[in-house]
Structures are given as C-alpha cells and as structure tokens.
Amino acid sequence: MASDVQSSEFEEFCDFLVHIRQQGVQGLSPERSVQEFRDYQDQLRRWHERNAVSAEQARRGEASALDDEVVLRRLRERLSKEGIVE
C-alpha cells in the first residue's frame, strides 16, 4: 500500500481507508478509523527505522543477495523449536 510518491497526509488517509475496506474491514467509527491510520503510520515509521541501515547499505552496493535456502533453514529451525514440524 505504501507509495514512493509524496502526498499529503489526507491523501494517505484516504488511500488507507480504501485499503482497509478492500481487506474487509467495516463499521469503524471516524475516530477509530483515524486511530487505525495513526497506528499504521507508527508501524510504518518503525519499519523504516529498523531497515534504514540495510537500505543505505543496499544503496551503496554493499548488500548481498538473499540466500533463500538459509532463510528457509532458519525458519524451519525456529518452527522446530516451537514444536511445529512439516
């Protein structure tokens, strides 16, 4: 849902409303809709903060390709520790 195009906060809010309606969310009060939007903005801000270093490394060409086999192995190990097996 995020966009690289800069827009006003109102336009972002309208886009957010369209998105949550498409996800089947209904019946939110105007106040609750605004709160959900603020929560979404906060989550997005935290995501950008957590990934800022990695994004900068990628821009400088310092990032390596994602090894999907390593990712899957780590995921399977975590799931196994949780008692979840294939």
C-alpha positions as CSV (number, residue, x, y, z in Angstrom):
1,M,0.0,0.0,0.0
2,A,2.9,2.3,0.5
3,S,3.9,4.6,-2.3
4,D,7.2,6.3,-3.3
5,V,5.2,9.3,-4.4
6,Q,5.0,12.1,-1.8
7,S,1.4,13.0,-1.0
8,S,-0.5,14.9,1.7
9,E,-1.5,13.2,4.9
10,F,-5.1,13.4,3.8
11,E,-4.4,11.6,0.6
12,E,-2.6,8.9,2.6
13,F,-5.5,8.6,4.9
14,C,-7.9,8.2,2.0
15,D,-5.7,5.5,0.5
16,F,-5.6,3.8,3.9
17,L,-9.4,3.8,4.1
18,V,-9.7,2.3,0.6
19,H,-7.1,-0.4,1.6
20,I,-8.8,-1.4,4.8
21,R,-12.2,-1.6,3.0
22,Q,-10.7,-3.8,0.4
23,Q,-9.4,-6.0,3.3
24,G,-13.0,-6.4,4.5
25,V,-12.8,-4.0,7.5
26,Q,-16.2,-2.4,8.1
27,G,-18.0,-0.5,10.7
28,L,-15.2,1.6,12.1
29,S,-16.2,4.9,13.6
30,P,-14.5,8.0,12.2
31,E,-12.4,8.2,15.4
32,R,-11.4,4.6,15.2
33,S,-10.5,5.0,11.5
34,V,-8.2,7.8,12.4
35,Q,-6.6,5.8,15.3
36,E,-6.1,2.8,13.0
37,F,-4.4,5.2,10.5
38,R,-2.2,6.6,13.2
39,D,-1.2,3.1,14.3
40,Y,-0.4,2.2,10.7
41,Q,1.8,5.3,10.4
42,D,3.6,4.4,13.6
43,Q,4.2,0.8,12.3
44,L,5.5,2.1,9.0
45,R,7.8,4.6,10.8
46,R,9.2,1.8,13.0
47,W,9.7,-0.4,9.9
48,H,11.7,2.3,8.1
49,E,13.8,2.9,11.2
50,R,14.6,-0.8,11.6
51,N,15.6,-1.1,8.0
52,A,17.4,2.2,7.4
53,V,20.9,0.7,7.8
54,S,20.1,-2.1,5.4
55,A,18.6,0.3,2.9
56,E,21.7,2.5,3.0
57,Q,24.0,-0.5,2.6
58,A,22.0,-1.6,-0.5
59,R,22.1,1.9,-2.0
60,R,25.9,1.8,-1.6
61,G,26.0,-1.6,-3.3
62,E,27.1,-3.3,-0.1
63,A,24.2,-5.7,0.2
64,S,24.4,-9.3,-0.7
65,A,21.8,-11.4,-2.4
66,L,19.3,-13.1,-0.1
67,D,20.0,-16.8,0.2
68,D,16.6,-18.3,0.3
69,E,17.9,-21.7,1.4
70,V,19.5,-20.1,4.5
71,V,16.3,-18.2,5.3
72,L,14.2,-21.4,5.0
73,R,16.6,-23.4,7.1
74,R,16.4,-20.8,9.9
75,L,12.7,-20.7,9.7
76,R,12.4,-24.5,9.9
77,E,14.8,-24.4,12.9
78,R,12.6,-21.8,14.7
79,L,9.5,-23.7,13.9
80,S,11.0,-26.9,15.1
81,K,12.0,-25.3,18.5
82,E,8.3,-24.2,18.8
83,G,7.3,-27.8,18.2
84,I,5.9,-27.1,14.7
85,V,7.1,-29.6,12.1
86,E,6.3,-30.0,8.4
